[in-house]
Amino acid sequence: MTKLSVNINKFATIRNSRGSNNPNLIQVAKDAERFGAQGITVHPRPDERHIRYRDVYELKEIITTEFNIEGNPREEKFVKLVLDNKPTQVTLVPDATGQLTSNHGWDTIKHQAFLKDIIAEFKSAGIRVSIFVDPDLKMVEAAASTGTDRIELYTEAYAQNFQHNKTSAIKPYQDASILAKELGIGLNAGHDLDLNNLRYFAQNVTDLQEVSIGHALVCDCLYLGMENTIQRYLYQLKA
């Protein structure tokens, strides 16, 4: 079964909006795991507009499932954060400073040398590495040469086209997943996956190991409650 990692960034955004500790991220992470989540994801950014760097140290102490830290490894502070906490997985994302949200994968050809070096550093510390890529076969193939353990397919294009033609929307991801398997690298996915499109994606993309879901899941929590929402997402992945 594909694992569900809950991205708790948006809970931190709500907390920060009032300058207090409500909601308490430690309790959020504990509850997400208690309700069935198989991982917790955070994506700290330099401006700390949601996840703060100190949050990561505190979360590391209490998470009992898989801990996934996302971010841009060109930022020295991020690299130190990851090496200090040694999460289960680090997901490397090529975000620009101040970027609202992730919107593209790595050019694994252009940045091959850099990725090789930083991936080797993380792996030598015993951390599983995943890199964010578009469903472009050239980028997937080059990703395999970096030494990464996994890739995370950027799924916004799938989500945008799902309602119009789900067959054509899924095709690039199916091709990328087949190639990833042939190349011996694991497969994650994330961005704009939700209760409407997740089941079809999980059913039709082979060997999908993990999805990381935050924004849509938190929005659903407002209407459905956290426990019910997580259970519904897990149900989509069982089919």
C-alpha positions as CSV (number, residue, x, y, z in Angstrom):
1,M,0.0,0.0,0.0
2,T,1.2,3.5,-0.8
3,K,2.1,5.4,2.4
4,L,0.4,8.7,3.2
5,S,2.7,11.5,4.6
6,V,0.7,14.4,6.0
7,N,2.3,17.8,5.2
8,I,1.6,20.0,8.3
9,N,2.8,23.3,6.8
10,K,-0.7,24.8,6.7
11,F,-1.4,24.0,10.3
12,A,1.7,26.1,11.0
13,T,0.4,28.9,8.8
14,I,-2.7,29.1,10.9
15,R,-0.7,29.1,14.1
16,N,1.6,31.8,13.0
17,S,-1.3,34.1,11.9
18,R,-2.1,34.7,15.6
19,G,1.4,34.7,17.0
20,S,0.5,32.0,19.5
21,N,0.8,28.2,19.7
22,N,-2.7,27.3,18.5
23,P,-2.8,24.9,16.8
24,N,0.0,23.1,18.6
25,L,2.1,21.4,15.9
26,I,3.4,18.8,18.2
27,Q,-0.2,17.7,19.0
28,V,-1.1,18.0,15.3
29,A,1.7,15.6,14.3
30,K,0.8,13.1,17.2
31,D,-2.9,13.2,16.2
32,A,-2.1,12.7,12.5
33,E,-0.1,9.6,13.3
34,R,-2.7,8.4,15.8
35,F,-5.4,8.7,13.0
36,G,-3.3,6.6,10.6
37,A,-0.8,8.8,8.8
38,Q,2.3,6.8,8.0
39,G,4.5,9.9,7.8
40,I,4.8,13.6,8.6
41,T,6.2,16.1,6.1
42,V,7.4,19.6,6.7
43,H,8.8,22.1,4.2
44,P,10.6,25.0,6.1
45,R,11.4,28.0,4.0
46,P,13.9,30.8,4.8
47,D,11.2,33.3,5.8
48,E,9.7,30.7,8.2
49,R,6.2,31.8,7.1
50,H,4.8,28.4,8.2
51,I,7.2,25.8,9.5
52,R,9.9,27.4,11.7
53,Y,13.3,25.8,12.0
54,R,12.9,25.2,15.7
55,D,9.7,23.3,14.9
56,V,11.7,20.7,13.1
57,Y,13.9,20.0,16.1
58,E,10.8,19.6,18.3
59,L,9.0,17.4,15.8
60,K,11.9,15.1,15.4
61,E,11.6,14.2,19.1
62,I,8.1,13.0,18.9
63,I,7.4,11.6,15.4
64,T,7.2,7.8,15.5
65,T,6.4,7.2,11.8
66,E,8.5,8.5,8.9
67,F,9.7,12.1,9.1
68,N,10.2,13.8,5.7
69,I,11.9,17.3,5.4
70,E,11.5,19.1,2.1
71,G,13.5,22.1,1.0
72,N,16.1,23.6,-1.2
73,P,19.6,22.2,-0.5
74,R,21.3,25.3,-1.9
75,E,20.4,27.0,1.5
76,E,23.1,26.2,4.0
77,K,20.7,26.6,6.9
78,F,18.5,23.9,5.4
79,V,21.4,21.5,4.9
80,K,22.4,22.0,8.6
81,L,18.8,21.5,9.7
82,V,18.6,18.1,7.9
83,L,21.9,16.9,9.1
84,D,21.1,17.9,12.6
85,N,17.8,16.0,12.7
86,K,18.5,13.1,10.4
87,P,14.9,12.5,9.2
88,T,13.9,9.3,7.5
89,Q,13.8,11.2,4.2
90,V,14.9,14.5,2.8
91,T,13.1,15.7,-0.4
92,L,15.1,18.1,-2.4
93,V,13.0,20.9,-4.1
94,P,14.4,23.6,-6.3
95,D,12.3,26.5,-4.8
96,A,13.5,30.0,-5.2
97,T,13.7,32.2,-2.2
98,G,10.2,33.7,-1.4
99,Q,8.4,31.3,-3.8
100,L,4.8,30.8,-2.8
101,T,4.7,27.1,-3.4
102,S,6.7,24.5,-5.3
103,N,5.9,24.7,-9.0
104,H,8.6,22.7,-10.9
105,G,11.0,19.9,-10.6
106,W,14.8,19.8,-10.9
107,D,16.6,20.0,-14.2
108,T,18.5,16.9,-13.3
109,I,20.8,17.3,-16.3
110,K,21.8,20.9,-15.7
111,H,22.2,20.4,-12.0
112,Q,23.6,16.9,-12.1
113,A,27.0,17.7,-10.4
114,F,25.4,19.7,-7.6
115,L,22.8,17.0,-6.9
116,K,25.3,14.2,-6.9
117,D,27.4,16.0,-4.2
118,I,24.5,17.0,-1.9
119,I,22.8,13.6,-2.2
120,A,26.0,11.8,-1.3
121,E,26.3,14.1,1.8
122,F,22.8,13.3,3.0
123,K,23.1,9.6,2.2
124,S,26.4,9.3,4.1
125,A,24.5,10.6,7.1
126,G,22.0,7.7,6.7
127,I,19.2,9.8,5.3
128,R,17.0,8.5,2.4
129,V,17.0,11.1,-0.4
130,S,14.2,11.9,-2.8
131,I,14.3,14.6,-5.5
132,F,11.4,16.6,-6.9
133,V,11.0,16.1,-10.7
134,D,8.5,16.7,-13.4
135,P,7.2,13.6,-15.3
136,D,9.8,14.2,-18.0
137,L,11.6,11.0,-19.0
138,K,14.9,12.8,-19.6
139,M,14.7,14.3,-16.1
140,V,13.8,10.9,-14.6
141,E,16.7,9.2,-16.4
142,A,19.2,11.8,-15.3
143,A,17.8,11.7,-11.8
144,A,18.9,8.0,-11.6
145,S,22.5,9.1,-12.2
146,T,22.5,11.4,-9.2
147,G,22.5,8.6,-6.7
148,T,19.1,9.5,-5.3
149,D,17.0,6.8,-3.7
150,R,13.7,8.1,-5.0
151,I,12.1,10.7,-7.1
152,E,8.9,12.6,-6.2
153,L,6.8,13.3,-9.2
154,Y,5.3,16.9,-9.3
155,T,1.6,16.2,-9.8
156,E,0.1,19.7,-10.4
157,A,-0.3,19.1,-14.2
158,Y,-2.1,15.8,-13.4
159,A,-4.5,17.5,-11.0
160,Q,-5.2,20.4,-13.4
161,N,-6.1,18.1,-16.3
162,F,-7.8,15.3,-14.3
163,Q,-11.3,16.7,-14.8
164,H,-10.8,17.3,-18.5
165,N,-9.2,14.0,-19.6
166,K,-7.9,11.8,-16.8
167,T,-6.4,9.2,-19.2
168,S,-4.2,11.8,-20.9
169,A,-3.5,13.5,-17.5
170,I,-2.1,10.3,-16.0
171,K,-0.1,9.1,-19.1
172,P,3.2,11.0,-18.4
173,Y,3.2,9.8,-14.8
174,Q,2.6,6.2,-15.9
175,D,5.6,6.4,-18.3
176,A,7.8,8.1,-15.6
177,S,6.9,5.4,-13.1
178,I,7.7,2.6,-15.5
179,L,11.1,4.2,-16.3
180,A,11.8,4.8,-12.6
181,K,11.3,1.1,-11.8
182,E,13.5,0.1,-14.7
183,L,16.2,2.4,-13.4
184,G,15.9,1.1,-9.8
185,I,14.7,4.2,-8.1
186,G,11.7,4.5,-5.8
187,L,8.7,6.7,-6.5
188,N,6.8,9.3,-4.5
189,A,4.3,11.9,-5.7
190,G,2.9,15.1,-4.5
191,H,1.2,18.5,-5.2
192,D,-2.5,19.1,-5.5
193,L,-3.5,15.5,-5.0
194,D,-6.9,15.4,-3.2
195,L,-9.9,13.2,-2.5
196,N,-11.2,13.6,-6.0
197,N,-8.0,12.6,-8.0
198,L,-5.9,10.5,-5.6
199,R,-7.5,7.1,-6.1
200,Y,-7.2,7.1,-9.9
201,F,-3.5,8.2,-9.6
202,A,-2.7,5.5,-7.1
203,Q,-4.5,2.8,-9.1
204,N,-2.7,3.7,-12.4
205,V,0.8,4.6,-11.4
206,T,2.9,1.5,-10.7
207,D,5.0,1.0,-7.5
208,L,3.9,4.3,-5.9
209,Q,5.6,4.2,-2.5
210,E,4.4,7.5,-0.9
211,V,2.3,10.6,-1.4
212,S,2.8,13.8,0.5
213,I,-0.4,15.8,0.9
214,G,-0.9,19.0,2.7
215,H,-3.1,21.9,1.4
216,A,-6.0,19.8,0.2
217,L,-6.0,17.6,3.3
218,V,-6.0,20.6,5.7
219,C,-8.9,22.2,3.7
220,D,-10.8,18.9,4.0
221,C,-10.1,18.8,7.8
222,L,-12.1,22.1,8.1
223,Y,-15.3,20.3,6.9
224,L,-14.7,16.7,7.8
225,G,-12.5,16.7,10.8
226,M,-8.9,15.5,11.0
227,E,-9.5,11.9,11.9
228,N,-12.2,11.4,9.2
229,T,-10.1,13.2,6.6
230,I,-7.0,11.1,7.1
231,Q,-9.1,7.9,7.1
232,R,-10.7,9.0,3.8
233,Y,-7.2,9.7,2.2
234,L,-6.0,6.3,3.4
235,Y,-9.1,4.7,1.9
236,Q,-8.2,6.2,-1.5
237,L,-4.8,4.5,-1.4
238,K,-6.1,1.1,-0.5
239,A,-7.9,0.5,-3.8
